[in-house]
Amino acid sequence: MILRLFSLVGILLCLVVTACTESAEEDRLTWLSGATMGTGYSVKITDLPAGIDPKILDRNIARLLEEINGLMSTYQADSELSRFNRNKRTDWISVSAEIVKVLEEAQGISRLSKGALDVTVGPLVNLWGFGPGFYTNEVPSRREMEAEKERVGFKQLQIRHSPPAVRKKRGDIYVDLSAIAKGYGVDRIAEFLEAQGIYNYLVDIGGEERIKGHGPKGTPWRIAIERPVAGERRVQRILELDSGAVATSGNYRNYFEQDGKRYSHTLDPRTGWPITHQLASVTVVNATAMRADALATALLVLGPEQGLRLAEQEQIAALFIIKTPEGFRERATRSFTKIRSWDLLEKESF
Protein backbone atom coordinates (compact mmCIF):
# COMPACT_ATOMS: atom_id res chain seq x y z
CA MET A 1 0.00 0.00 0.00
CA ILE A 2 2.84 2.39 0.91
CA LEU A 3 4.65 1.57 -2.39
CA ARG A 4 1.44 2.20 -4.33
CA LEU A 5 0.93 5.45 -2.47
CA PHE A 6 4.45 6.64 -3.30
CA SER A 7 3.98 5.53 -6.90
CA LEU A 8 0.73 7.49 -7.15
CA VAL A 9 2.32 10.57 -5.60
CA GLY A 10 5.19 10.29 -8.06
CA ILE A 11 2.82 10.12 -11.01
CA LEU A 12 0.81 13.10 -9.76
CA LEU A 13 3.98 15.09 -9.15
CA CYS A 14 5.20 14.29 -12.66
CA LEU A 15 1.90 15.44 -14.14
CA VAL A 16 2.02 18.68 -12.14
CA VAL A 17 5.61 19.38 -13.23
CA THR A 18 4.74 18.65 -16.87
CA ALA A 19 1.68 20.89 -16.73
CA CYS A 20 3.69 23.69 -15.10
CA THR A 21 6.43 23.34 -17.72
CA GLU A 22 3.94 23.51 -20.59
CA SER A 23 2.22 26.49 -18.96
CA ALA A 24 5.56 28.28 -18.54
CA GLU A 25 6.41 27.67 -22.21
CA GLU A 26 3.02 28.98 -23.31
CA ASP A 27 3.51 32.08 -21.16
CA ARG A 28 6.79 32.81 -22.95
CA LEU A 29 5.26 32.48 -26.44
CA THR A 30 3.38 35.18 -28.36
CA TRP A 31 1.69 33.81 -31.46
CA LEU A 32 0.24 36.08 -34.17
CA SER A 33 -1.40 34.87 -37.38
CA GLY A 34 -3.59 35.87 -40.30
CA ALA A 35 -4.16 35.57 -44.05
CA THR A 36 -1.95 36.96 -46.80
CA MET A 37 -0.80 36.24 -50.36
CA GLY A 38 -3.44 33.57 -50.88
CA THR A 39 -2.19 31.62 -47.86
CA GLY A 40 -1.60 32.18 -44.14
CA TYR A 41 1.10 33.76 -42.06
CA SER A 42 2.30 33.00 -38.57
CA VAL A 43 4.65 34.90 -36.26
CA LYS A 44 5.90 33.21 -33.08
CA ILE A 45 7.87 35.27 -30.59
CA THR A 46 9.60 34.04 -27.45
CA ASP A 47 9.79 36.47 -24.52
CA LEU A 48 8.15 39.48 -26.12
CA PRO A 49 10.01 42.53 -24.75
CA ALA A 50 8.19 44.52 -22.08
CA GLY A 51 6.36 47.55 -23.40
CA ILE A 52 5.40 46.00 -26.74
CA ASP A 53 1.66 45.55 -27.15
CA PRO A 54 1.01 42.32 -29.12
CA LYS A 55 -2.22 43.74 -30.59
CA ILE A 56 -0.44 46.77 -31.98
CA LEU A 57 2.38 44.52 -33.22
CA ASP A 58 -0.18 42.31 -34.96
CA ARG A 59 -1.81 45.30 -36.67
CA ASN A 60 1.54 46.61 -37.86
CA ILE A 61 2.52 43.23 -39.33
CA ALA A 62 -0.84 42.95 -41.11
CA ARG A 63 -0.39 46.47 -42.48
CA LEU A 64 3.11 45.64 -43.71
CA LEU A 65 1.83 42.56 -45.55
CA GLU A 66 -0.99 44.59 -47.11
CA GLU A 67 1.62 47.01 -48.44
CA ILE A 68 3.65 44.16 -49.97
CA ASN A 69 0.52 42.71 -51.57
CA GLY A 70 -0.24 46.16 -52.92
CA LEU A 71 3.15 46.12 -54.60
CA MET A 72 3.61 42.54 -55.84
CA SER A 73 0.29 40.71 -56.15
CA THR A 74 -0.92 39.58 -59.56
CA TYR A 75 -4.29 38.86 -57.95
CA GLN A 76 -4.91 42.53 -57.09
CA ALA A 77 -5.81 44.52 -60.21
CA ASP A 78 -4.62 47.76 -58.61
CA SER A 79 -1.25 46.46 -57.35
CA GLU A 80 1.91 48.08 -58.67
CA LEU A 81 2.90 44.85 -60.42
CA SER A 82 -0.51 44.47 -62.09
CA ARG A 83 -0.30 48.03 -63.36
CA PHE A 84 3.21 47.34 -64.66
CA ASN A 85 1.98 44.23 -66.47
CA ARG A 86 -0.81 46.21 -68.17
CA ASN A 87 1.60 48.93 -69.26
CA LYS A 88 2.63 48.22 -72.87
CA ARG A 89 5.42 50.78 -73.04
CA THR A 90 8.97 49.64 -73.85
CA ASP A 91 10.77 52.64 -72.34
CA TRP A 92 11.68 52.92 -68.64
CA ILE A 93 8.68 52.45 -66.34
CA SER A 94 9.00 53.88 -62.82
CA VAL A 95 8.53 51.29 -60.07
CA SER A 96 9.19 51.12 -56.34
CA ALA A 97 12.59 50.32 -54.88
CA GLU A 98 10.99 47.18 -53.39
CA ILE A 99 10.06 45.86 -56.84
CA VAL A 100 13.58 46.54 -58.10
CA LYS A 101 15.10 44.70 -55.11
CA VAL A 102 12.99 41.58 -55.65
CA LEU A 103 13.48 41.59 -59.42
CA GLU A 104 17.24 41.96 -59.02
CA GLU A 105 17.39 38.92 -56.72
CA ALA A 106 15.22 36.93 -59.12
CA GLN A 107 17.28 37.91 -62.16
CA GLY A 108 20.48 36.83 -60.41
CA ILE A 109 19.05 33.37 -59.73
CA SER A 110 17.71 33.22 -63.30
CA ARG A 111 21.25 33.71 -64.59
CA LEU A 112 22.62 31.21 -62.07
CA SER A 113 20.07 28.55 -63.06
CA LYS A 114 20.17 29.39 -66.79
CA GLY A 115 16.49 30.28 -66.84
CA ALA A 116 15.05 27.57 -64.57
CA LEU A 117 13.67 30.46 -62.51
CA ASP A 118 12.06 33.14 -64.66
CA VAL A 119 9.67 35.82 -63.38
CA THR A 120 8.38 36.40 -66.93
CA VAL A 121 6.86 32.90 -66.98
CA GLY A 122 3.43 34.41 -66.10
CA PRO A 123 1.85 34.01 -69.59
CA LEU A 124 2.59 30.28 -69.53
CA VAL A 125 1.33 29.94 -65.94
CA ASN A 126 -1.91 31.61 -66.99
CA LEU A 127 -2.18 29.50 -70.16
CA TRP A 128 -1.92 26.32 -68.09
CA GLY A 129 -4.65 27.58 -65.75
CA PHE A 130 -2.50 28.15 -62.67
CA GLY A 131 -2.65 31.96 -62.65
CA PRO A 132 -5.19 34.44 -61.24
CA GLY A 133 -8.60 33.83 -62.81
CA PHE A 134 -7.26 31.40 -65.41
CA TYR A 135 -8.41 28.04 -64.02
CA THR A 136 -8.55 25.21 -66.55
CA ASN A 137 -7.91 21.48 -66.56
CA GLU A 138 -6.93 21.14 -70.20
CA VAL A 139 -3.53 20.89 -71.81
CA PRO A 140 -2.99 23.90 -74.11
CA SER A 141 -2.29 23.36 -77.79
CA ARG A 142 1.25 23.48 -79.10
CA ARG A 143 0.33 26.55 -81.13
CA GLU A 144 -0.83 28.37 -78.00
CA MET A 145 2.33 27.30 -76.20
CA GLU A 146 4.65 28.63 -78.88
CA ALA A 147 2.79 31.95 -79.00
CA GLU A 148 3.06 32.48 -75.24
CA LYS A 149 6.70 31.36 -75.10
CA GLU A 150 7.58 34.38 -77.23
CA ARG A 151 6.64 36.53 -74.24
CA VAL A 152 8.84 34.60 -71.80
CA GLY A 153 12.51 35.27 -71.11
CA PHE A 154 14.13 36.97 -68.13
CA LYS A 155 16.61 38.71 -70.44
CA GLN A 156 13.71 40.75 -71.83
CA LEU A 157 13.68 42.78 -68.60
CA GLN A 158 16.15 45.52 -67.69
CA ILE A 159 16.48 46.99 -64.20
CA ARG A 160 17.57 50.48 -63.16
CA HIS A 161 18.31 51.42 -59.56
CA SER A 162 18.30 55.22 -59.57
CA PRO A 163 15.64 56.27 -60.03
CA PRO A 164 14.08 52.77 -59.71
CA ALA A 165 12.61 51.62 -63.00
CA VAL A 166 12.17 48.57 -65.22
CA ARG A 167 12.17 48.36 -69.00
CA LYS A 168 10.51 45.67 -71.13
CA LYS A 169 11.91 44.64 -74.50
CA ARG A 170 8.35 43.69 -75.45
CA GLY A 171 5.30 45.61 -74.31
CA ASP A 172 3.38 42.42 -73.50
CA ILE A 173 5.91 41.03 -70.99
CA TYR A 174 4.08 39.82 -67.88
CA VAL A 175 5.91 39.47 -64.56
CA ASP A 176 4.88 36.98 -61.85
CA LEU A 177 6.73 37.18 -58.52
CA SER A 178 4.97 34.27 -56.82
CA ALA A 179 8.22 32.27 -56.62
CA ILE A 180 9.92 34.92 -54.51
CA ALA A 181 7.37 37.36 -53.02
CA LYS A 182 6.43 35.22 -50.00
CA GLY A 183 10.07 34.93 -49.06
CA TYR A 184 10.46 38.68 -49.41
CA GLY A 185 7.45 39.18 -47.14
CA VAL A 186 8.98 36.90 -44.51
CA ASP A 187 12.22 38.89 -44.60
CA ARG A 188 10.37 42.19 -44.23
CA ILE A 189 8.54 40.94 -41.14
CA ALA A 190 11.82 39.65 -39.66
CA GLU A 191 13.47 43.04 -40.25
CA PHE A 192 10.50 44.79 -38.67
CA LEU A 193 10.66 42.56 -35.59
CA GLU A 194 14.36 43.17 -35.09
CA ALA A 195 13.79 46.92 -35.43
CA GLN A 196 11.44 46.55 -32.42
CA GLY A 197 14.15 44.80 -30.41
CA ILE A 198 12.68 41.30 -30.95
CA TYR A 199 15.37 38.67 -31.53
CA ASN A 200 13.67 35.35 -30.74
CA TYR A 201 11.14 34.65 -33.48
CA LEU A 202 9.86 32.30 -36.16
CA VAL A 203 8.10 33.92 -39.13
CA ASP A 204 6.16 31.81 -41.64
CA ILE A 205 4.25 32.70 -44.81
CA GLY A 206 2.87 29.68 -46.63
CA GLY A 207 5.74 27.45 -45.53
CA GLU A 208 8.57 29.92 -46.19
CA GLU A 209 10.22 30.65 -42.85
CA ARG A 210 12.84 32.77 -41.15
CA ILE A 211 14.23 32.04 -37.71
CA LYS A 212 16.17 33.88 -35.05
CA GLY A 213 17.18 32.95 -31.50
CA HIS A 214 15.32 30.30 -29.54
CA GLY A 215 11.83 28.92 -28.99
CA PRO A 216 9.86 28.89 -25.72
CA LYS A 217 11.81 25.89 -24.40
CA GLY A 218 15.02 27.89 -24.60
CA THR A 219 16.33 25.67 -27.41
CA PRO A 220 16.74 26.44 -31.14
CA TRP A 221 13.55 26.50 -33.22
CA ARG A 222 12.47 23.22 -34.80
CA ILE A 223 11.30 23.39 -38.41
CA ALA A 224 9.31 20.59 -40.03
CA ILE A 225 9.91 19.61 -43.64
CA GLU A 226 6.68 18.19 -45.00
CA ARG A 227 6.51 14.81 -46.59
CA PRO A 228 5.65 15.43 -50.28
CA VAL A 229 2.39 13.47 -50.49
CA ALA A 230 -0.80 15.07 -51.81
CA GLY A 231 -3.69 15.04 -49.36
CA GLU A 232 -1.49 14.38 -46.34
CA ARG A 233 0.13 16.53 -43.66
CA ARG A 234 3.04 14.46 -42.40
CA VAL A 235 6.57 15.32 -41.40
CA GLN A 236 9.56 13.99 -43.34
CA ARG A 237 12.37 15.63 -41.41
CA ILE A 238 12.91 18.09 -38.55
CA LEU A 239 15.55 20.83 -38.70
CA GLU A 240 16.93 22.66 -35.68
CA LEU A 241 18.01 26.26 -36.34
CA ASP A 242 18.73 29.42 -34.39
CA SER A 243 19.13 31.67 -37.44
CA GLY A 244 18.50 31.73 -41.17
CA ALA A 245 15.61 30.96 -43.47
CA VAL A 246 13.98 27.82 -44.88
CA ALA A 247 11.91 27.48 -48.05
CA THR A 248 10.44 24.43 -49.76
CA SER A 249 9.12 24.04 -53.30
CA GLY A 250 7.12 20.98 -54.33
CA ASN A 251 5.04 19.74 -57.24
CA TYR A 252 2.66 17.47 -55.34
CA ARG A 253 -0.25 19.73 -54.30
CA ASN A 254 -1.28 22.02 -57.16
CA TYR A 255 -1.96 20.09 -60.36
CA PHE A 256 -4.65 18.78 -62.69
CA GLU A 257 -5.06 15.46 -64.48
CA GLN A 258 -6.03 14.75 -68.08
CA ASP A 259 -6.24 11.30 -69.69
CA GLY A 260 -4.66 9.75 -66.60
CA LYS A 261 -1.61 12.04 -66.67
CA ARG A 262 -0.80 14.57 -63.96
CA TYR A 263 0.28 18.11 -64.89
CA SER A 264 2.03 20.05 -62.12
CA HIS A 265 1.77 23.80 -61.56
CA THR A 266 5.57 23.96 -61.58
CA LEU A 267 6.50 24.89 -65.14
CA ASP A 268 9.91 24.83 -66.76
CA PRO A 269 10.11 28.33 -68.32
CA ARG A 270 12.60 27.05 -70.89
CA THR A 271 10.17 24.52 -72.38
CA GLY A 272 6.78 25.86 -71.31
CA TRP A 273 5.77 22.44 -69.95
CA PRO A 274 5.20 21.23 -66.38
CA ILE A 275 8.16 19.37 -64.93
CA THR A 276 8.02 15.59 -65.39
CA HIS A 277 10.99 14.29 -63.40
CA GLN A 278 10.62 12.46 -60.08
CA LEU A 279 11.87 15.22 -57.80
CA ALA A 280 8.95 15.77 -55.39
CA SER A 281 10.31 18.67 -53.34
CA VAL A 282 13.37 20.77 -52.60
CA THR A 283 14.11 22.51 -49.30
CA VAL A 284 16.72 25.27 -49.15
CA VAL A 285 18.28 26.84 -46.06
CA ASN A 286 19.76 30.28 -46.64
CA ALA A 287 20.42 33.58 -44.87
CA THR A 288 17.27 35.20 -46.34
CA ALA A 289 13.84 33.76 -47.11
CA MET A 290 13.66 35.65 -50.40
CA ARG A 291 16.74 33.91 -51.77
CA ALA A 292 15.79 30.54 -50.27
CA ASP A 293 12.32 30.83 -51.86
CA ALA A 294 13.66 31.55 -55.33
CA LEU A 295 16.46 28.98 -55.12
CA ALA A 296 14.04 26.23 -54.06
CA THR A 297 11.91 26.90 -57.16
CA ALA A 298 14.92 26.96 -59.48
CA LEU A 299 16.34 23.70 -58.09
CA LEU A 300 12.94 22.00 -58.32
CA VAL A 301 12.67 22.91 -61.99
CA LEU A 302 16.22 21.73 -62.69
CA GLY A 303 15.46 18.31 -61.24
CA PRO A 304 17.36 15.82 -59.06
CA GLU A 305 20.58 15.65 -61.08
CA GLN A 306 21.08 19.16 -62.47
CA GLY A 307 19.64 20.74 -59.34
CA LEU A 308 21.91 18.83 -56.98
CA ARG A 309 24.92 19.58 -59.16
CA LEU A 310 24.20 23.33 -59.11
CA ALA A 311 23.49 23.33 -55.37
CA GLU A 312 26.80 21.60 -54.63
CA GLN A 313 28.67 23.91 -56.97
CA GLU A 314 27.21 27.01 -55.26
CA GLN A 315 27.47 25.52 -51.73
CA ILE A 316 23.70 25.79 -51.23
CA ALA A 317 22.23 23.94 -48.25
CA ALA A 318 19.51 21.90 -49.98
CA LEU A 319 17.53 18.72 -49.40
CA PHE A 320 16.08 16.90 -52.41
CA ILE A 321 13.24 14.43 -51.83
CA ILE A 322 12.83 12.12 -54.81
CA LYS A 323 9.96 9.76 -55.51
CA THR A 324 11.03 6.23 -56.44
CA PRO A 325 9.10 2.96 -56.92
CA GLU A 326 10.29 1.90 -53.46
CA GLY A 327 9.31 5.16 -51.72
CA PHE A 328 11.01 8.47 -51.06
CA ARG A 329 14.76 8.91 -51.28
CA GLU A 330 16.63 11.89 -49.85
CA ARG A 331 19.70 13.50 -51.36
CA ALA A 332 21.33 16.35 -49.46
CA THR A 333 24.16 18.69 -50.31
CA ARG A 334 27.24 18.79 -48.13
CA SER A 335 26.17 22.18 -46.80
CA PHE A 336 22.79 20.76 -45.75
CA THR A 337 24.33 17.84 -43.88
CA LYS A 338 26.01 20.33 -41.50
CA ILE A 339 22.57 21.37 -40.21
CA ARG A 340 21.24 19.42 -37.25
CA SER A 341 18.18 17.43 -38.29
CA TRP A 342 16.16 14.28 -37.61
CA ASP A 343 15.04 11.92 -40.35
CA LEU A 344 11.41 10.80 -39.92
CA LEU A 345 11.22 8.96 -43.22
CA GLU A 346 9.22 5.74 -43.23
CA LYS A 347 9.50 3.36 -46.13
CA GLU A 348 6.45 3.12 -48.35
CA SER A 349 5.73 1.63 -51.73
CA PHE A 350 3.70 3.37 -54.37
PEHU-V188804 format. One record per residue. RES is the residue in one small letter. PHI is phi as a letter, one per 20 degrees, with the letter a starting at -180 (999 if undefined). Layout:
BEGIN
res=RES phi=PHI
res=RES phi=PHI
END
This chain:
BEGIN
res=m phi=999
res=i phi=f
res=l phi=f
res=r phi=f
res=l phi=f
res=f phi=f
res=s phi=f
res=l phi=f
res=v phi=f
res=g phi=f
res=i phi=f
res=l phi=f
res=l phi=f
res=c phi=f
res=l phi=f
res=v phi=f
res=v phi=f
res=t phi=f
res=a phi=f
res=c phi=f
res=t phi=f
res=e phi=f
res=s phi=f
res=a phi=f
res=e phi=f
res=e phi=f
res=d phi=f
res=r phi=e
res=l phi=d
res=t phi=d
res=w phi=c
res=l phi=d
res=s phi=b
res=g phi=a
res=a phi=d
res=t phi=a
res=m phi=l
res=g phi=m
res=t phi=b
res=g phi=c
res=y phi=c
res=s phi=b
res=v phi=c
res=k phi=d
res=i phi=c
res=t phi=e
res=d phi=l
res=l phi=g
res=p phi=g
res=a phi=g
res=g phi=n
res=i phi=e
res=d phi=e
res=p phi=f
res=k phi=f
res=i phi=f
res=l phi=g
res=d phi=f
res=r phi=f
res=n phi=f
res=i phi=f
res=a phi=f
res=r phi=f
res=l phi=f
res=l phi=f
res=e phi=f
res=e phi=f
res=i phi=f
res=n phi=g
res=g phi=f
res=l phi=e
res=m phi=d
res=s phi=f
res=t phi=e
res=y phi=e
res=q phi=d
res=a phi=f
res=d phi=e
res=s phi=f
res=e phi=f
res=l phi=f
res=s phi=f
res=r phi=f
res=f phi=f
res=n phi=f
res=r phi=f
res=n phi=f
res=k phi=e
res=r phi=f
res=t phi=d
res=d phi=e
res=w phi=f
res=i phi=d
res=s phi=f
res=v phi=c
res=s phi=f
res=a phi=f
res=e phi=f
res=i phi=f
res=v phi=f
res=k phi=f
res=v phi=f
res=l phi=f
res=e phi=f
res=e phi=f
res=a phi=f
res=q phi=f
res=g phi=f
res=i phi=f
res=s phi=f
res=r phi=f
res=l phi=f
res=s phi=e
res=k phi=l
res=g phi=n
res=a phi=f
res=l phi=d
res=d phi=b
res=v phi=f
res=t phi=e
res=v phi=f
res=g phi=g
res=p phi=g
res=l phi=f
res=v phi=g
res=n phi=f
res=l phi=f
res=w phi=e
res=g phi=n
res=f phi=d
res=g phi=e
res=p phi=f
res=g phi=m
res=f phi=d
res=y phi=f
res=t phi=b
res=n phi=c
res=e phi=c
res=v phi=f
res=p phi=f
res=s phi=f
res=r phi=f
res=r phi=f
res=e phi=f
res=m phi=f
res=e phi=f
res=a phi=f
res=e phi=f
res=k phi=f
res=e phi=f
res=r phi=e
res=v phi=d
res=g phi=q
res=f phi=f
res=k phi=f
res=q phi=e
res=l phi=d
res=q phi=c
res=i phi=d
res=r phi=c
res=h phi=e
res=s phi=c
res=p phi=f
res=p phi=f
res=a phi=a
res=v phi=c
res=r phi=c
res=k phi=e
res=k phi=f
res=r phi=c
res=g phi=f
res=d phi=e
res=i phi=f
res=y phi=c
res=v phi=d
res=d phi=c
res=l phi=d
res=s phi=f
res=a phi=e
res=i phi=b
res=a phi=f
res=k phi=f
res=g phi=f
res=y phi=f
res=g phi=f
res=v phi=f
res=d phi=f
res=r phi=f
res=i phi=f
res=a phi=g
res=e phi=f
res=f phi=f
res=l phi=f
res=e phi=f
res=a phi=f
res=q phi=e
res=g phi=n
res=i phi=d
res=y phi=c
res=n phi=c
res=y phi=b
res=l phi=c
res=v phi=d
res=d phi=c
res=i phi=c
res=g phi=l
res=g phi=n
res=e phi=e
res=e phi=c
res=r phi=c
res=i phi=c
res=k phi=b
res=g phi=m
res=h phi=c
res=g phi=e
res=p phi=f
res=k phi=e
res=g phi=n
res=t phi=d
res=p phi=g
res=w phi=f
res=r phi=d
res=i phi=d
res=a phi=e
res=i phi=e
res=e phi=f
res=r phi=f
res=p phi=e
res=v phi=c
res=a phi=f
res=g phi=n
res=e phi=c
res=r phi=c
res=r phi=c
res=v phi=e
res=q phi=e
res=r phi=b
res=i phi=d
res=l phi=d
res=e phi=c
res=l phi=c
res=d phi=d
res=s phi=a
res=g phi=o
res=a phi=c
res=v phi=c
res=a phi=c
res=t phi=c
res=s phi=d
res=g phi=b
res=n phi=d
res=y phi=d
res=r phi=d
res=n phi=d
res=y phi=a
res=f phi=c
res=e phi=c
res=q phi=b
res=d phi=l
res=g phi=m
res=k phi=d
res=r phi=e
res=y phi=d
res=s phi=f
res=h phi=f
res=t phi=e
res=l phi=d
res=d phi=e
res=p phi=f
res=r phi=f
res=t phi=d
res=g phi=n
res=w phi=d
res=p phi=f
res=i phi=f
res=t phi=c
res=h phi=f
res=q phi=e
res=l phi=f
res=a phi=e
res=s phi=b
res=v phi=c
res=t phi=d
res=v phi=c
res=v phi=d
res=n phi=b
res=a phi=f
res=t phi=c
res=a phi=f
res=m phi=g
res=r phi=f
res=a phi=f
res=d phi=g
res=a phi=f
res=l phi=f
res=a phi=f
res=t phi=f
res=a phi=f
res=l phi=f
res=l phi=f
res=v phi=f
res=l phi=f
res=g phi=n
res=p phi=f
res=e phi=e
res=q phi=f
res=g phi=f
res=l phi=f
res=r phi=f
res=l phi=f
res=a phi=f
res=e phi=f
res=q phi=f
res=e phi=e
res=q phi=l
res=i phi=e
res=a phi=f
res=a phi=b
res=l phi=d
res=f phi=d
res=i phi=d
res=i phi=d
res=k phi=e
res=t phi=c
res=p phi=g
res=e phi=e
res=g phi=p
res=f phi=e
res=r phi=c
res=e phi=e
res=r phi=c
res=a phi=c
res=t phi=f
res=r phi=f
res=s phi=f
res=f phi=f
res=t phi=f
res=k phi=f
res=i phi=e
res=r phi=f
res=s phi=b
res=w phi=c
res=d phi=e
res=l phi=d
res=l phi=f
res=e phi=d
res=k phi=f
res=e phi=b
res=s phi=d
res=f phi=d
END
